[in-house]
Amino acid sequence: MLRPLSLAFSSALLLAAPASAQQEKAVGQGNPAAMKAGSPEVKPGTPAPHLTNDADRVFSRAAAAGGMAEVELAKLVEKNSHNADVEAFAKRIIEDHGKANDKLTSIAEARSIPLPQALDQEHAAARTKLESMNDKEFDQAYLQGQVIDHQKTAQLFEYEIGSGEAAALKVFASDNLPTILDHLRTAQDLQAKLTGKAGS
């Protein structure tokens, strides 16, 4: 079910590859970490240990952007929804993703990976749209977004677990994937519950 979503993430990694290849050539061949120009080296062409590769950097930025969006959109629930189940779900989203965001920020800072500080265009547009909705219309749109976003996030974290190189990021992805999948199941269950009410 999640496989088609990997195309977008794979494309992002491919887009990063040409620049990395040029930078690798500039600092020396055979660099497994695809290090950036100016990265630490133990000798010319040999990267210092524990550098973060492009895949880990892409994962960090994408995970941070998604986590930030989850918290920001969940904050709209208190104002725009009057459904106790959706409100409880949003509170859990804020708590779980808030903790994960703090952990990821700490890992990224230790590795000098810059993370986004504002919502991306897609999530900013989603927030604007949700702000204009109330009650059941809001709940349905919010939950639909949560299902889609958590499917994408699960795919992203599974990729990092299987293909990442930075141990701290792989552990972060492994520790948080079960929570993401639980959020996905809860959003799907709530969505089905709302649809069932609408059809009764």
C-alpha positions in Angstrom: 0.0 0.0 0.0 2.9 2.3 0.8 5.0 1.4 -2.2 3.8 4.1 -4.6 4.7 6.7 -2.1 8.4 5.7 -2.3 8.6 7.3 -5.7 8.5 10.8 -4.4 11.1 10.1 -1.8 13.3 8.2 -4.2 13.1 11.2 -6.6 14.3 13.5 -3.9 17.3 11.3 -3.3 18.1 11.2 -7.0 17.9 14.9 -7.3 20.5 15.2 -4.6 22.8 12.8 -6.3 24.3 14.9 -9.2 25.4 17.7 -6.9 26.9 15.2 -4.5 28.8 13.5 -7.2 30.4 16.7 -8.3 31.3 17.6 -4.7 32.8 14.2 -4.2 34.9 14.6 -7.3 36.1 18.0 -6.0 37.3 16.5 -2.7 38.4 13.1 -3.9 37.2 9.9 -5.3 35.8 7.0 -3.4 33.9 8.9 -0.7 31.2 6.6 0.6 29.6 9.3 2.6 29.2 11.6 -0.4 30.6 14.4 1.7 30.0 18.0 1.0 32.8 20.4 0.0 34.6 21.6 3.1 33.7 18.5 5.1 36.4 17.2 7.5 39.0 14.8 6.1 41.6 12.7 7.8 43.6 13.1 4.6 42.8 14.4 1.1 40.0 12.4 -0.4 39.3 10.4 2.8 36.4 11.7 4.8 36.5 11.9 8.6 34.5 9.1 10.3 30.9 9.4 11.2 29.9 11.9 8.5 26.3 12.0 7.5 25.5 10.9 3.9 23.0 12.5 1.6 20.3 9.9 2.3 20.5 10.7 6.0 20.4 14.4 5.4 17.3 14.0 3.2 15.6 11.8 5.8 16.4 14.3 8.6 14.9 17.3 6.7 11.9 15.4 5.5 11.2 13.9 8.9 11.6 17.3 10.6 9.2 18.9 8.1 6.6 16.2 8.6 6.9 16.3 12.4 6.5 20.0 12.5 3.4 19.9 10.3 1.8 17.2 12.4 2.1 19.4 15.5 0.9 22.6 13.7 -2.1 20.9 12.1 -3.1 19.1 15.3 -3.2 22.5 17.1 -6.1 23.4 14.8 -8.3 20.6 16.2 -9.1 22.3 19.5 -10.6 25.3 17.7 -12.1 23.6 14.6 -13.4 20.3 15.9 -16.0 19.3 18.4 -15.4 15.5 18.2 -13.9 14.1 21.4 -12.2 11.2 19.6 -10.5 13.5 17.1 -9.5 15.9 19.9 -7.9 13.0 21.9 -6.1 11.9 18.8 -4.7 15.4 18.1 -3.5 15.7 21.7 -1.6 12.5 21.3 -0.1 13.7 18.0 1.2 16.9 19.6 2.7 14.9 22.5 4.3 12.1 20.4 5.5 14.2 17.5 6.7 16.9 19.9 9.0 14.5 21.6 10.2 13.0 18.4 10.8 16.5 16.9 13.0 17.4 19.9 15.0 14.2 19.6 15.5 14.6 15.9 16.6 18.2 16.4 19.2 17.1 18.9 20.6 14.4 16.5 20.6 16.9 13.6 22.4 19.6 15.6 25.1 17.1 16.6 25.7 16.3 12.9 25.4 19.9 11.6 22.3 19.1 9.5 20.1 22.2 9.0 16.4 21.5 9.5 13.4 23.5 8.2 12.1 26.2 10.5 8.7 26.7 8.8 6.0 24.7 7.2 6.6 23.6 3.6 4.3 24.9 0.9 2.1 21.8 0.9 1.5 21.8 4.6 1.0 25.6 4.8 -1.7 25.2 2.1 -3.3 22.4 4.1 -3.3 24.5 7.2 -5.0 27.4 5.4 -7.6 25.1 4.0 -8.3 23.5 7.4 -8.6 26.8 9.1 -11.7 27.6 7.0 -13.5 24.4 8.0 -15.4 23.4 11.1 -16.9 20.3 12.8 -17.5 17.2 10.6 -16.1 18.8 7.4 -12.9 19.7 9.3 -12.7 16.3 11.0 -12.9 14.4 7.7 -10.3 16.6 6.0 -8.0 16.5 8.9 -8.1 12.8 9.3 -7.7 12.2 5.5 -4.5 14.3 5.7 -3.3 12.4 8.7 -3.8 9.1 6.9 -1.8 10.3 3.8 0.9 12.0 5.9 1.5 9.0 8.1 1.6 6.6 5.1 4.4 8.8 3.7 6.1 9.1 7.0 6.1 5.3 7.5 7.6 4.9 4.1 10.3 7.5 4.9 11.2 5.8 8.2 11.3 2.4 6.7 13.7 3.7 4.1 16.0 5.1 6.7 16.0 1.9 8.7 16.9 -0.1 5.7 19.2 2.3 3.9 20.5 4.9 6.3 24.1 5.0 7.5 24.0 7.2 10.6 23.4 4.9 13.6 21.6 7.6 15.6 19.2 8.3 12.8 18.5 4.6 12.2 17.8 4.1 15.9 15.5 7.2 15.9 13.6 5.8 12.9 13.3 2.3 14.5 12.1 3.7 17.8 9.5 5.9 16.2 8.1 3.8 13.4 5.7 1.8 15.7 4.2 5.0 17.0 3.8 6.3 13.4 2.0 3.1 12.4 -0.2 3.3 15.4 -1.1 6.9 14.5 -1.9 5.7 11.0 -4.2 2.9 12.2 -6.0 5.3 14.6 -6.5 7.9 11.9 -7.9 5.2 9.6 -10.2 3.9 12.3 -11.5 7.4 13.2 -12.0 8.1 9.5 -14.0 4.9 9.0 -16.1 5.8 12.1 -16.9 9.3 10.8 -17.8 7.8 7.4 -20.0 5.2 9.0 -21.9 7.9 10.9 -22.3 9.9 7.7 -23.8 7.0 6.0 -26.2 6.0 8.7 
